[in-house]
């Protein structure tokens, strides 16, 4: 067990938990989330509902994939992409000065940050953009780490007795 593998594992699971629980939170109040996506006024109305389904299913799937450590690098690429998309959407809303009450991005990370004294409102703000960009960087760290960490990837490699890049 190396320290780098342990750190990558913790980072990967952290990202997975954020995505998984964000997806579950959106799923439990899906109609509210659809309204949040529509409020951004970025997508044509006909694409709001399908995009909402795509976001929720992506967050849950990527979250589970990162947590168990299966196809970690691919999941890291996709999680970086989803966090980047969230950042761009928030920047568009902030630059337009749209009066959106809820960004639709409240998640377990915001609860954790609130507990340590760093309050993050769910109204679109630059703090959320910074957090999303930090999550992009963390995801890129998972992708480009020389170690994959501990999870399904390393278990499969161990069982097969060879080193493969997934």
Secondary structure as the mmCIF struct_conf table of DSSP 4:
data_model
#
loop_
_struct_conf.conf_type_id
_struct_conf.id
_struct_conf.beg_label_comp_id
_struct_conf.beg_label_asym_id
_struct_conf.beg_label_seq_id
_struct_conf.end_label_comp_id
_struct_conf.end_label_asym_id
_struct_conf.end_label_seq_id
HELX_RH_AL_P HELX_RH_AL_P1 UNK A 3 UNK A 28
TURN_TY1_P TURN_TY1_P1 UNK A 29 UNK A 29
HELX_RH_AL_P HELX_RH_AL_P2 UNK A 30 UNK A 39
TURN_TY1_P TURN_TY1_P2 UNK A 40 UNK A 40
BEND BEND1 UNK A 43 UNK A 43
HELX_RH_AL_P HELX_RH_AL_P3 UNK A 45 UNK A 68
TURN_TY1_P TURN_TY1_P3 UNK A 69 UNK A 69
BEND BEND2 UNK A 70 UNK A 71
HELX_RH_AL_P HELX_RH_AL_P4 UNK A 72 UNK A 96
TURN_TY1_P TURN_TY1_P4 UNK A 97 UNK A 97
BEND BEND3 UNK A 101 UNK A 101
BEND BEND4 UNK A 104 UNK A 104
HELX_RH_AL_P HELX_RH_AL_P5 UNK A 108 UNK A 115
TURN_TY1_P TURN_TY1_P5 UNK A 116 UNK A 117
BEND BEND5 UNK A 122 UNK A 123
HELX_RH_AL_P HELX_RH_AL_P6 UNK A 126 UNK A 144
BEND BEND6 UNK A 146 UNK A 146
BEND BEND7 UNK A 150 UNK A 151
HELX_RH_AL_P HELX_RH_AL_P7 UNK A 152 UNK A 160
TURN_TY1_P TURN_TY1_P6 UNK A 161 UNK A 161
BEND BEND8 UNK A 162 UNK A 162
#
